[in-house]
Amino acid sequence: MTERIVLAYSGGLDTSVAIGWIGEATGAEVIAVAVDVGQGGESLEDIRQRALACGAVEAYVADARDEFANDYAMPTLKANALYQGHYPLVSAISRPVIVKHLVKAAREFGATTVAHGCTGKGNDQVRFEVGIQTLGPDLKCIAPVRDLALTRDKAIAFAEANNLPIVTTKKNPYSIDQNVWGRAVETGYLEDIWNAPTKDIYDYTATPEFPPAPDEVIITFAQGVPVAIDGHKVTPLQAIQELNRRAGAQGVGRIDVVEDRLVGIKSREIYEAPGAMALITAHKHLEDITVEREQARFKSSVGQRWAELVYDGQWFSPLKRSLDAFIEDTQKYVSGDIRMTLHGGQAIVNGRRSDTSLYDFDLATYDTGDTFDQSQARGFIELWGMSSKVASTRDQRVAGK
């Protein structure tokens, strides 16, 4: 029986050429797998037909938009996950769901190897291969660009020589990855980190310098998940899409950062994540009134570690699974409404309400009706500062000898 290889297929030049390239290099049949995580563009059926026209023996397509929003974007939101304080893990959280469908297809079609289009320089090769090793430990991995010397110029020449139905062979100056959670742009002109991004880089967001009138939105959460916008029920996918549209129109969610890649280099990245950043902002403000202080302090460090694990391709790891359990427990009372104004590149929260709030007006007010017993403060301060006072007394005594 001829060996079969499952290829993560985007429909673009490199992965289209990789179908025939893998066949020539290995003698294997190629099954193309395309996964829709809300990246937009061509229909899945058009992509499927192109894969077959390029020589795939089978083309498997999956609409994973709701799955991606429910099972990958929502855990990211609950963690308030921002890698290095900036990046909402746009690409990092899409890889595990794609891996899941790659392994599923490998089982279904009897493949022994999974292929992806990553280079040897980025994070995604790790995310794909660690995920595949975890879900399908018997499967082998190859990367045509990295392992079979499929360079861009060779890909163009191969496509032309074989009359492959590729939409374009013109080199885009940027490397772009996108899904419903956001959009990532890198390379080209951006590699000089002194260069400011040009307007043509952006697609999900309008220029914030000339915004339309302010847009006030009320987001309703139930246990950390958005369930309504302005009183209208939404699914997680619909919530992200609606806020992509409305926050994007105001230029919210533009991120320009030099980050630490897993492979040990620093890389300049431009991200657009209007829906993700608006939701994370709203969610964090709701946690501020519903999560107890010490739990919230610890959760911030857990969220940071969670983001690092996911960025580093450890979505399926035991530690990440354990952190998920803690984060999920913190969301028990994260229910209520957040009112925010979207305008000029900012998402500013100006109202919050919750039936499970820890904010006690009578304790917080300075007006008549204040129930806070200020007479307790003096003794509290004495005890709170006791250890520092004792240590300071010791330091002064020793220094005086």
Contacts in CASP RR format, 6 or more apart in sequence:
PFRMAT RR
TARGET T0000
AUTHOR 0000-0000-0000
METHOD contacts of the structure
MODEL  1
MTERIVLAYSGGLDTSVAIGWIGEATGAEVIAVAVDVGQGGESLEDIRQR
ALACGAVEAYVADARDEFANDYAMPTLKANALYQGHYPLVSAISRPVIVK
HLVKAAREFGATTVAHGCTGKGNDQVRFEVGIQTLGPDLKCIAPVRDLAL
TRDKAIAFAEANNLPIVTTKKNPYSIDQNVWGRAVETGYLEDIWNAPTKD
IYDYTATPEFPPAPDEVIITFAQGVPVAIDGHKVTPLQAIQELNRRAGAQ
GVGRIDVVEDRLVGIKSREIYEAPGAMALITAHKHLEDITVEREQARFKS
SVGQRWAELVYDGQWFSPLKRSLDAFIEDTQKYVSGDIRMTLHGGQAIVN
GRRSDTSLYDFDLATYDTGDTFDQSQARGFIELWGMSSKVASTRDQRVAG
K
2 27 0 8 1.000
2 28 0 8 1.000
2 29 0 8 1.000
3 26 0 8 1.000
3 27 0 8 1.000
3 28 0 8 1.000
3 29 0 8 1.000
3 111 0 8 1.000
3 112 0 8 1.000
3 113 0 8 1.000
4 28 0 8 1.000
4 29 0 8 1.000
4 30 0 8 1.000
4 31 0 8 1.000
4 57 0 8 1.000
4 109 0 8 1.000
4 110 0 8 1.000
4 111 0 8 1.000
4 112 0 8 1.000
4 113 0 8 1.000
5 22 0 8 1.000
5 23 0 8 1.000
5 26 0 8 1.000
5 28 0 8 1.000
5 29 0 8 1.000
5 30 0 8 1.000
5 31 0 8 1.000
5 111 0 8 1.000
5 112 0 8 1.000
5 113 0 8 1.000
5 114 0 8 1.000
5 115 0 8 1.000
5 142 0 8 1.000
6 30 0 8 1.000
6 31 0 8 1.000
6 33 0 8 1.000
6 102 0 8 1.000
6 105 0 8 1.000
6 106 0 8 1.000
6 109 0 8 1.000
6 111 0 8 1.000
6 113 0 8 1.000
6 114 0 8 1.000
6 115 0 8 1.000
7 15 0 8 1.000
7 18 0 8 1.000
7 19 0 8 1.000
7 22 0 8 1.000
7 30 0 8 1.000
7 31 0 8 1.000
7 32 0 8 1.000
7 33 0 8 1.000
7 56 0 8 1.000
7 114 0 8 1.000
7 115 0 8 1.000
7 116 0 8 1.000
8 15 0 8 1.000
8 33 0 8 1.000
8 35 0 8 1.000
8 98 0 8 1.000
8 102 0 8 1.000
8 114 0 8 1.000
8 115 0 8 1.000
8 116 0 8 1.000
8 117 0 8 1.000
8 128 0 8 1.000
9 15 0 8 1.000
9 16 0 8 1.000
9 19 0 8 1.000
9 32 0 8 1.000
9 33 0 8 1.000
9 34 0 8 1.000
9 47 0 8 1.000
9 51 0 8 1.000
9 56 0 8 1.000
9 59 0 8 1.000
10 34 0 8 1.000
10 47 0 8 1.000
11 34 0 8 1.000
11 42 0 8 1.000
11 47 0 8 1.000
11 50 0 8 1.000
11 51 0 8 1.000
12 166 0 8 1.000
12 167 0 8 1.000
13 152 0 8 1.000
13 155 0 8 1.000
13 156 0 8 1.000
13 159 0 8 1.000
13 166 0 8 1.000
13 168 0 8 1.000
13 169 0 8 1.000
14 117 0 8 1.000
14 144 0 8 1.000
14 145 0 8 1.000
14 150 0 8 1.000
14 152 0 8 1.000
14 155 0 8 1.000
15 32 0 8 1.000
15 117 0 8 1.000
16 50 0 8 1.000
16 51 0 8 1.000
16 54 0 8 1.000
16 159 0 8 1.000
16 164 0 8 1.000
16 165 0 8 1.000
16 166 0 8 1.000
17 54 0 8 1.000
17 150 0 8 1.000
17 155 0 8 1.000
17 158 0 8 1.000
17 159 0 8 1.000
17 164 0 8 1.000
17 166 0 8 1.000
18 30 0 8 1.000
18 115 0 8 1.000
18 117 0 8 1.000
18 144 0 8 1.000
18 145 0 8 1.000
18 150 0 8 1.000
18 155 0 8 1.000
19 30 0 8 1.000
19 32 0 8 1.000
19 51 0 8 1.000
19 54 0 8 1.000
19 55 0 8 1.000
19 56 0 8 1.000
20 30 0 8 1.000
20 54 0 8 1.000
20 55 0 8 1.000
20 158 0 8 1.000
20 162 0 8 1.000
21 144 0 8 1.000
21 148 0 8 1.000
21 150 0 8 1.000
21 155 0 8 1.000
21 158 0 8 1.000
22 28 0 8 1.000
22 30 0 8 1.000
22 115 0 8 1.000
22 142 0 8 1.000
22 144 0 8 1.000
22 148 0 8 1.000
23 29 0 8 1.000
23 30 0 8 1.000
25 144 0 8 1.000
25 148 0 8 1.000
26 142 0 8 1.000
28 113 0 8 1.000
29 57 0 8 1.000
30 55 0 8 1.000
30 56 0 8 1.000
30 57 0 8 1.000
30 115 0 8 1.000
31 56 0 8 1.000
31 57 0 8 1.000
31 58 0 8 1.000
31 59 0 8 1.000
31 60 0 8 1.000
31 105 0 8 1.000
31 109 0 8 1.000
31 111 0 8 1.000
32 48 0 8 1.000
32 51 0 8 1.000
32 52 0 8 1.000
32 54 0 8 1.000
32 56 0 8 1.000
32 58 0 8 1.000
32 59 0 8 1.000
32 60 0 8 1.000
33 59 0 8 1.000
33 60 0 8 1.000
33 61 0 8 1.000
33 62 0 8 1.000
33 101 0 8 1.000
33 102 0 8 1.000
33 105 0 8 1.000
34 44 0 8 1.000
34 47 0 8 1.000
34 48 0 8 1.000
34 51 0 8 1.000
34 59 0 8 1.000
34 60 0 8 1.000
34 61 0 8 1.000
34 62 0 8 1.000
35 61 0 8 1.000
35 62 0 8 1.000
35 64 0 8 1.000
35 97 0 8 1.000
35 98 0 8 1.000
35 101 0 8 1.000
36 44 0 8 1.000
36 61 0 8 1.000
36 62 0 8 1.000
36 63 0 8 1.000
36 64 0 8 1.000
36 65 0 8 1.000
37 64 0 8 1.000
37 65 0 8 1.000
37 68 0 8 1.000
37 94 0 8 1.000
37 97 0 8 1.000
37 98 0 8 1.000
37 179 0 8 1.000
37 180 0 8 1.000
38 65 0 8 1.000
38 68 0 8 1.000
38 178 0 8 1.000
38 179 0 8 1.000
38 180 0 8 1.000
39 178 0 8 1.000
39 179 0 8 1.000
39 180 0 8 1.000
40 178 0 8 1.000
44 61 0 8 1.000
44 63 0 8 1.000
45 61 0 8 1.000
47 59 0 8 1.000
47 61 0 8 1.000
48 59 0 8 1.000
48 61 0 8 1.000
49 59 0 8 1.000
50 165 0 8 1.000
50 166 0 8 1.000
51 59 0 8 1.000
52 59 0 8 1.000
53 164 0 8 1.000
53 165 0 8 1.000
54 164 0 8 1.000
54 165 0 8 1.000
58 109 0 8 1.000
60 101 0 8 1.000
60 105 0 8 1.000
60 108 0 8 1.000
60 109 0 8 1.000
62 101 0 8 1.000
64 97 0 8 1.000
64 98 0 8 1.000
64 101 0 8 1.000
65 180 0 8 1.000
65 237 0 8 1.000
66 235 0 8 1.000
66 236 0 8 1.000
66 237 0 8 1.000
67 97 0 8 1.000
68 93 0 8 1.000
68 94 0 8 1.000
68 97 0 8 1.000
68 179 0 8 1.000
68 180 0 8 1.000
68 181 0 8 1.000
68 237 0 8 1.000
69 180 0 8 1.000
69 181 0 8 1.000
69 235 0 8 1.000
69 236 0 8 1.000
69 237 0 8 1.000
69 240 0 8 1.000
70 235 0 8 1.000
70 236 0 8 1.000
70 237 0 8 1.000
71 97 0 8 1.000
72 93 0 8 1.000
72 94 0 8 1.000
72 96 0 8 1.000
72 97 0 8 1.000
72 181 0 8 1.000
73 93 0 8 1.000
73 180 0 8 1.000
73 181 0 8 1.000
73 236 0 8 1.000
73 240 0 8 1.000
73 276 0 8 1.000
74 224 0 8 1.000
74 225 0 8 1.000
74 236 0 8 1.000
75 324 0 8 1.000
75 327 0 8 1.000
76 88 0 8 1.000
76 89 0 8 1.000
76 93 0 8 1.000
76 181 0 8 1.000
76 276 0 8 1.000
76 310 0 8 1.000
77 224 0 8 1.000
77 225 0 8 1.000
77 226 0 8 1.000
77 276 0 8 1.000
77 279 0 8 1.000
77 280 0 8 1.000
77 283 0 8 1.000
78 224 0 8 1.000
78 225 0 8 1.000
78 283 0 8 1.000
78 327 0 8 1.000
78 328 0 8 1.000
78 330 0 8 1.000
78 331 0 8 1.000
78 334 0 8 1.000
79 302 0 8 1.000
79 303 0 8 1.000
79 306 0 8 1.000
79 307 0 8 1.000
79 323 0 8 1.000
79 327 0 8 1.000
80 280 0 8 1.000
80 283 0 8 1.000
80 284 0 8 1.000
80 287 0 8 1.000
80 300 0 8 1.000
80 303 0 8 1.000
81 88 0 8 1.000
81 89 0 8 1.000
81 280 0 8 1.000
81 303 0 8 1.000
81 306 0 8 1.000
81 307 0 8 1.000
81 310 0 8 1.000
82 88 0 8 1.000
82 89 0 8 1.000
82 280 0 8 1.000
82 307 0 8 1.000
83 89 0 8 1.000
83 92 0 8 1.000
83 259 0 8 1.000
83 307 0 8 1.000
83 308 0 8 1.000
83 310 0 8 1.000
83 311 0 8 1.000
84 257 0 8 1.000
84 259 0 8 1.000
84 260 0 8 1.000
85 304 0 8 1.000
85 307 0 8 1.000
86 255 0 8 1.000
86 257 0 8 1.000
86 259 0 8 1.000
86 271 0 8 1.000
87 255 0 8 1.000
87 257 0 8 1.000
87 259 0 8 1.000
87 269 0 8 1.000
87 271 0 8 1.000
87 311 0 8 1.000
88 181 0 8 1.000
88 182 0 8 1.000
88 271 0 8 1.000
88 273 0 8 1.000
88 276 0 8 1.000
88 277 0 8 1.000
88 280 0 8 1.000
89 181 0 8 1.000
89 307 0 8 1.000
89 310 0 8 1.000
89 311 0 8 1.000
90 177 0 8 1.000
90 178 0 8 1.000
90 179 0 8 1.000
90 181 0 8 1.000
90 182 0 8 1.000
90 183 0 8 1.000
90 184 0 8 1.000
90 271 0 8 1.000
90 273 0 8 1.000
90 276 0 8 1.000
91 123 0 8 1.000
91 124 0 8 1.000
91 177 0 8 1.000
91 179 0 8 1.000
91 184 0 8 1.000
92 123 0 8 1.000
92 127 0 8 1.000
92 310 0 8 1.000
92 311 0 8 1.000
92 313 0 8 1.000
92 315 0 8 1.000
93 181 0 8 1.000
93 310 0 8 1.000
93 315 0 8 1.000
94 177 0 8 1.000
94 179 0 8 1.000
94 181 0 8 1.000
95 124 0 8 1.000
95 127 0 8 1.000
95 128 0 8 1.000
95 131 0 8 1.000
95 313 0 8 1.000
95 315 0 8 1.000
96 127 0 8 1.000
96 131 0 8 1.000
96 313 0 8 1.000
96 315 0 8 1.000
96 316 0 8 1.000
98 128 0 8 1.000
99 127 0 8 1.000
99 128 0 8 1.000
99 131 0 8 1.000
99 132 0 8 1.000
99 135 0 8 1.000
100 135 0 8 1.000
102 114 0 8 1.000
102 116 0 8 1.000
102 128 0 8 1.000
102 132 0 8 1.000
103 114 0 8 1.000
103 132 0 8 1.000
103 135 0 8 1.000
103 136 0 8 1.000
103 139 0 8 1.000
105 111 0 8 1.000
106 112 0 8 1.000
106 113 0 8 1.000
106 114 0 8 1.000
106 136 0 8 1.000
106 139 0 8 1.000
111 139 0 8 1.000
112 138 0 8 1.000
112 139 0 8 1.000
112 140 0 8 1.000
113 139 0 8 1.000
113 140 0 8 1.000
113 141 0 8 1.000
113 142 0 8 1.000
114 128 0 8 1.000
114 132 0 8 1.000
114 139 0 8 1.000
114 140 0 8 1.000
114 141 0 8 1.000
114 142 0 8 1.000
115 141 0 8 1.000
115 142 0 8 1.000
115 143 0 8 1.000
115 144 0 8 1.000
116 124 0 8 1.000
116 125 0 8 1.000
116 128 0 8 1.000
116 129 0 8 1.000
116 141 0 8 1.000
116 143 0 8 1.000
117 143 0 8 1.000
117 144 0 8 1.000
117 145 0 8 1.000
118 124 0 8 1.000
118 125 0 8 1.000
118 128 0 8 1.000
118 143 0 8 1.000
118 145 0 8 1.000
118 146 0 8 1.000
119 125 0 8 1.000
119 143 0 8 1.000
119 145 0 8 1.000
119 146 0 8 1.000
120 143 0 8 1.000
120 145 0 8 1.000
120 146 0 8 1.000
120 263 0 8 1.000
121 263 0 8 1.000
121 265 0 8 1.000
122 261 0 8 1.000
122 262 0 8 1.000
122 263 0 8 1.000
122 267 0 8 1.000
123 261 0 8 1.000
123 262 0 8 1.000
123 263 0 8 1.000
123 311 0 8 1.000
123 312 0 8 1.000
123 313 0 8 1.000
125 143 0 8 1.000
125 146 0 8 1.000
126 262 0 8 1.000
126 263 0 8 1.000
126 312 0 8 1.000
126 313 0 8 1.000
127 313 0 8 1.000
127 315 0 8 1.000
128 141 0 8 1.000
129 141 0 8 1.000
130 313 0 8 1.000
130 314 0 8 1.000
130 316 0 8 1.000
131 313 0 8 1.000
131 315 0 8 1.000
131 316 0 8 1.000
132 139 0 8 1.000
132 141 0 8 1.000
133 139 0 8 1.000
133 141 0 8 1.000
134 316 0 8 1.000
134 317 0 8 1.000
135 316 0 8 1.000
142 148 0 8 1.000
144 150 0 8 1.000
145 151 0 8 1.000
152 171 0 8 1.000
156 169 0 8 1.000
158 164 0 8 1.000
159 166 0 8 1.000
159 169 0 8 1.000
160 169 0 8 1.000
173 187 0 8 1.000
173 188 0 8 1.000
173 189 0 8 1.000
174 185 0 8 1.000
174 186 0 8 1.000
174 187 0 8 1.000
174 188 0 8 1.000
174 189 0 8 1.000
174 190 0 8 1.000
174 201 0 8 1.000
175 185 0 8 1.000
175 186 0 8 1.000
175 187 0 8 1.000
176 183 0 8 1.000
176 184 0 8 1.000
176 185 0 8 1.000
177 183 0 8 1.000
177 184 0 8 1.000
178 184 0 8 1.000
178 203 0 8 1.000
178 204 0 8 1.000
180 237 0 8 1.000
180 240 0 8 1.000
180 241 0 8 1.000
180 244 0 8 1.000
181 240 0 8 1.000
181 273 0 8 1.000
181 275 0 8 1.000
181 276 0 8 1.000
182 204 0 8 1.000
182 244 0 8 1.000
182 271 0 8 1.000
182 272 0 8 1.000
182 273 0 8 1.000
182 274 0 8 1.000
182 275 0 8 1.000
182 276 0 8 1.000
183 203 0 8 1.000
183 204 0 8 1.000
183 271 0 8 1.000
183 272 0 8 1.000
183 273 0 8 1.000
184 269 0 8 1.000
184 270 0 8 1.000
184 271 0 8 1.000
185 197 0 8 1.000
185 201 0 8 1.000
185 269 0 8 1.000
185 270 0 8 1.000
185 271 0 8 1.000
185 272 0 8 1.000
186 267 0 8 1.000
186 268 0 8 1.000
186 269 0 8 1.000
186 270 0 8 1.000
189 195 0 8 1.000
189 198 0 8 1.000
190 197 0 8 1.000
190 201 0 8 1.000
190 268 0 8 1.000
190 270 0 8 1.000
191 268 0 8 1.000
193 258 0 8 1.000
193 268 0 8 1.000
197 256 0 8 1.000
197 270 0 8 1.000
199 207 0 8 1.000
201 270 0 8 1.000
202 254 0 8 1.000
202 272 0 8 1.000
203 272 0 8 1.000
204 244 0 8 1.000
204 248 0 8 1.000
204 272 0 8 1.000
204 273 0 8 1.000
204 274 0 8 1.000
205 247 0 8 1.000
205 248 0 8 1.000
205 251 0 8 1.000
205 252 0 8 1.000
205 253 0 8 1.000
205 254 0 8 1.000
205 272 0 8 1.000
205 274 0 8 1.000
205 345 0 8 1.000
206 248 0 8 1.000
206 249 0 8 1.000
206 250 0 8 1.000
206 251 0 8 1.000
207 251 0 8 1.000
208 250 0 8 1.000
208 251 0 8 1.000
208 252 0 8 1.000
208 254 0 8 1.000
208 344 0 8 1.000
208 345 0 8 1.000
208 346 0 8 1.000
209 344 0 8 1.000
211 249 0 8 1.000
211 250 0 8 1.000
211 251 0 8 1.000
211 343 0 8 1.000
211 344 0 8 1.000
211 345 0 8 1.000
212 249 0 8 1.000
212 250 0 8 1.000
213 343 0 8 1.000
214 250 0 8 1.000
214 341 0 8 1.000
214 342 0 8 1.000
214 343 0 8 1.000
215 246 0 8 1.000
215 249 0 8 1.000
215 250 0 8 1.000
215 341 0 8 1.000
215 342 0 8 1.000
215 343 0 8 1.000
216 339 0 8 1.000
216 340 0 8 1.000
216 341 0 8 1.000
216 342 0 8 1.000
217 229 0 8 1.000
217 230 0 8 1.000
217 243 0 8 1.000
217 246 0 8 1.000
217 278 0 8 1.000
217 339 0 8 1.000
217 340 0 8 1.000
217 341 0 8 1.000
217 342 0 8 1.000
218 229 0 8 1.000
218 230 0 8 1.000
218 231 0 8 1.000
218 337 0 8 1.000
218 338 0 8 1.000
218 339 0 8 1.000
219 226 0 8 1.000
219 228 0 8 1.000
219 229 0 8 1.000
219 239 0 8 1.000
219 243 0 8 1.000
219 278 0 8 1.000
219 279 0 8 1.000
219 282 0 8 1.000
219 337 0 8 1.000
219 338 0 8 1.000
219 340 0 8 1.000
220 226 0 8 1.000
220 227 0 8 1.000
220 228 0 8 1.000
220 229 0 8 1.000
220 231 0 8 1.000
220 336 0 8 1.000
220 337 0 8 1.000
221 227 0 8 1.000
221 282 0 8 1.000
221 283 0 8 1.000
221 286 0 8 1.000
221 334 0 8 1.000
221 335 0 8 1.000
221 336 0 8 1.000
221 337 0 8 1.000
221 338 0 8 1.000
222 335 0 8 1.000
222 336 0 8 1.000
223 331 0 8 1.000
223 332 0 8 1.000
223 333 0 8 1.000
223 334 0 8 1.000
223 335 0 8 1.000
224 283 0 8 1.000
224 286 0 8 1.000
224 331 0 8 1.000
224 334 0 8 1.000
224 335 0 8 1.000
225 236 0 8 1.000
225 331 0 8 1.000
226 234 0 8 1.000
226 236 0 8 1.000
226 239 0 8 1.000
226 279 0 8 1.000
226 282 0 8 1.000
227 233 0 8 1.000
227 234 0 8 1.000
227 239 0 8 1.000
228 234 0 8 1.000
229 238 0 8 1.000
229 239 0 8 1.000
229 242 0 8 1.000
229 243 0 8 1.000
234 242 0 8 1.000
239 279 0 8 1.000
240 275 0 8 1.000
240 276 0 8 1.000
240 279 0 8 1.000
243 274 0 8 1.000
243 275 0 8 1.000
243 278 0 8 1.000
243 279 0 8 1.000
244 274 0 8 1.000
244 275 0 8 1.000
246 274 0 8 1.000
246 278 0 8 1.000
246 342 0 8 1.000
247 253 0 8 1.000
247 274 0 8 1.000
247 275 0 8 1.000
247 277 0 8 1.000
247 278 0 8 1.000
247 342 0 8 1.000
247 347 0 8 1.000
248 272 0 8 1.000
248 274 0 8 1.000
248 275 0 8 1.000
248 342 0 8 1.000
249 342 0 8 1.000
250 274 0 8 1.000
250 342 0 8 1.000
250 343 0 8 1.000
250 344 0 8 1.000
250 345 0 8 1.000
250 346 0 8 1.000
250 347 0 8 1.000
251 274 0 8 1.000
251 344 0 8 1.000
251 345 0 8 1.000
252 274 0 8 1.000
252 275 0 8 1.000
252 277 0 8 1.000
252 278 0 8 1.000
252 342 0 8 1.000
252 344 0 8 1.000
252 345 0 8 1.000
252 346 0 8 1.000
252 347 0 8 1.000
253 271 0 8 1.000
253 272 0 8 1.000
253 273 0 8 1.000
253 274 0 8 1.000
253 275 0 8 1.000
253 276 0 8 1.000
253 277 0 8 1.000
253 278 0 8 1.000
253 345 0 8 1.000
253 347 0 8 1.000
254 270 0 8 1.000
254 271 0 8 1.000
254 272 0 8 1.000
254 345 0 8 1.000
255 269 0 8 1.000
255 270 0 8 1.000
255 271 0 8 1.000
255 272 0 8 1.000
255 273 0 8 1.000
255 277 0 8 1.000
256 268 0 8 1.000
256 269 0 8 1.000
256 270 0 8 1.000
257 268 0 8 1.000
257 269 0 8 1.000
257 271 0 8 1.000
258 266 0 8 1.000
258 267 0 8 1.000
258 268 0 8 1.000
258 269 0 8 1.000
259 266 0 8 1.000
259 267 0 8 1.000
259 269 0 8 1.000
260 266 0 8 1.000
261 267 0 8 1.000
262 311 0 8 1.000
262 312 0 8 1.000
262 313 0 8 1.000
277 347 0 8 1.000
278 340 0 8 1.000
278 342 0 8 1.000
278 347 0 8 1.000
281 340 0 8 1.000
281 347 0 8 1.000
281 349 0 8 1.000
282 338 0 8 1.000
282 340 0 8 1.000
282 347 0 8 1.000
282 349 0 8 1.000
283 334 0 8 1.000
283 338 0 8 1.000
285 338 0 8 1.000
285 340 0 8 1.000
285 349 0 8 1.000
285 352 0 8 1.000
286 334 0 8 1.000
286 335 0 8 1.000
286 336 0 8 1.000
286 338 0 8 1.000
286 352 0 8 1.000
286 354 0 8 1.000
287 296 0 8 1.000
287 299 0 8 1.000
287 330 0 8 1.000
287 334 0 8 1.000
288 296 0 8 1.000
288 352 0 8 1.000
289 352 0 8 1.000
289 354 0 8 1.000
289 357 0 8 1.000
289 358 0 8 1.000
289 359 0 8 1.000
290 333 0 8 1.000
290 334 0 8 1.000
290 335 0 8 1.000
290 336 0 8 1.000
290 354 0 8 1.000
290 356 0 8 1.000
290 357 0 8 1.000
290 358 0 8 1.000
291 299 0 8 1.000
291 330 0 8 1.000
291 333 0 8 1.000
291 334 0 8 1.000
291 358 0 8 1.000
292 358 0 8 1.000
295 330 0 8 1.000
296 330 0 8 1.000
299 326 0 8 1.000
299 327 0 8 1.000
299 330 0 8 1.000
302 323 0 8 1.000
302 326 0 8 1.000
302 327 0 8 1.000
303 323 0 8 1.000
303 327 0 8 1.000
305 323 0 8 1.000
306 320 0 8 1.000
306 323 0 8 1.000
306 324 0 8 1.000
306 327 0 8 1.000
309 315 0 8 1.000
309 317 0 8 1.000
309 319 0 8 1.000
309 320 0 8 1.000
309 323 0 8 1.000
310 320 0 8 1.000
314 320 0 8 1.000
333 354 0 8 1.000
333 356 0 8 1.000
334 356 0 8 1.000
335 354 0 8 1.000
335 355 0 8 1.000
335 356 0 8 1.000
336 352 0 8 1.000
336 353 0 8 1.000
336 354 0 8 1.000
336 355 0 8 1.000
336 356 0 8 1.000
337 352 0 8 1.000
337 353 0 8 1.000
337 354 0 8 1.000
338 349 0 8 1.000
338 351 0 8 1.000
338 352 0 8 1.000
339 349 0 8 1.000
339 350 0 8 1.000
339 351 0 8 1.000
339 352 0 8 1.000
340 347 0 8 1.000
340 348 0 8 1.000
340 349 0 8 1.000
340 350 0 8 1.000
340 351 0 8 1.000
341 347 0 8 1.000
341 348 0 8 1.000
341 350 0 8 1.000
360 371 0 8 1.000
362 369 0 8 1.000
362 370 0 8 1.000
362 371 0 8 1.000
363 370 0 8 1.000
363 371 0 8 1.000
363 372 0 8 1.000
364 372 0 8 1.000
END
